C-alpha cells in the first residue's frame, strides 16, 4: 500500500498526559500537512512541512503542540499536557510539489482519533 | 482570512434525482479541491479545479469553478445510494503555498 499511513489509529488518554502521533507520507512527496477535525466540522489546518522545514503553523497550534519531520520523510505530532478539548481526529496529508504547474493535490491518511478523558 | 460556506449542510435526496451543492468563499482563491468523506473514514480527493470556468466530471459528479463569483458547485446527476457521504470543498487562498481551508461539509444521504 503506497498511501499515507498514520499510527496509532486510535488513542485514548487521560487529561494531562502527553501523546505522540506518527505519519508516513506517500514516498517522494515533499510536502506533509497536519489537520485536525472535530465532529461535524471540516478539517482545520495545523501546520505543514516542505521536506524537513516547517513552513507554516496555524494559530490553532498552541505551545502544547509540536510537530517534526526530521529527515523529510515521516512526521510526528506531539501534544503535551492533553486537554479534553484536544479530542479530535488528527489527519495527515502529503503532496508533491514540483513547479508552478503542480496540482499540489493533498492525499489524506486514515487519521488518528484522539479521546482525552 | 478565507472563509468557506457550503450549502446545504444536509441533503436528503431520492435515488435518480439531481441536485447541486454550493461552495462560496470569501477571498481570492487560485484553485479549489473537492473531497468526499465516508463516516469514520478519511478524505478522498474528487476534483482539483485550477482556473476560472474549469469543469470536471467523474461519473455522476460534476464540479465547476467561477473564481469571479468565488463560487464552486458540485452537481449530482441521477443520484445512487453509493454517493451517500459528506462532501467538502477546500479553496486554496491565493498567495498561500499549500494551506487549504475546508467548508463545514455537505452531508448527502441518498435514499432508495
Boltz contact constraints between the chains, C-beta under 6 A:
constraints:
  - contact:
      token1: [A, 31]
      token2: [B, 98]
      max_distance: 6.0
  - contact:
      token1: [A, 42]
      token2: [B, 88]
      max_distance: 6.0
  - contact:
      token1: [A, 42]
      token2: [B, 102]
      max_distance: 6.0
  - contact:
      token1: [A, 42]
      token2: [B, 103]
      max_distance: 6.0
  - contact:
      token1: [A, 42]
      token2: [B, 104]
      max_distance: 6.0
  - contact:
      token1: [A, 42]
      token2: [B, 105]
      max_distance: 6.0
  - contact:
      token1: [A, 43]
      token2: [B, 102]
      max_distance: 6.0
  - contact:
      token1: [A, 45]
      token2: [B, 99]
      max_distance: 6.0
  - contact:
      token1: [A, 48]
      token2: [B, 98]
      max_distance: 6.0
  - contact:
      token1: [A, 103]
      token2: [B, 48]
      max_distance: 6.0
  - contact:
      token1: [A, 105]
      token2: [B, 45]
      max_distance: 6.0
  - contact:
      token1: [A, 105]
      token2: [B, 48]
      max_distance: 6.0
  - contact:
      token1: [A, 108]
      token2: [B, 42]
      max_distance: 6.0
  - contact:
      token1: [A, 108]
      token2: [B, 43]
      max_distance: 6.0
  - contact:
      token1: [A, 110]
      token2: [B, 42]
      max_distance: 6.0
  - contact:
      token1: [A, 111]
      token2: [B, 42]
      max_distance: 6.0
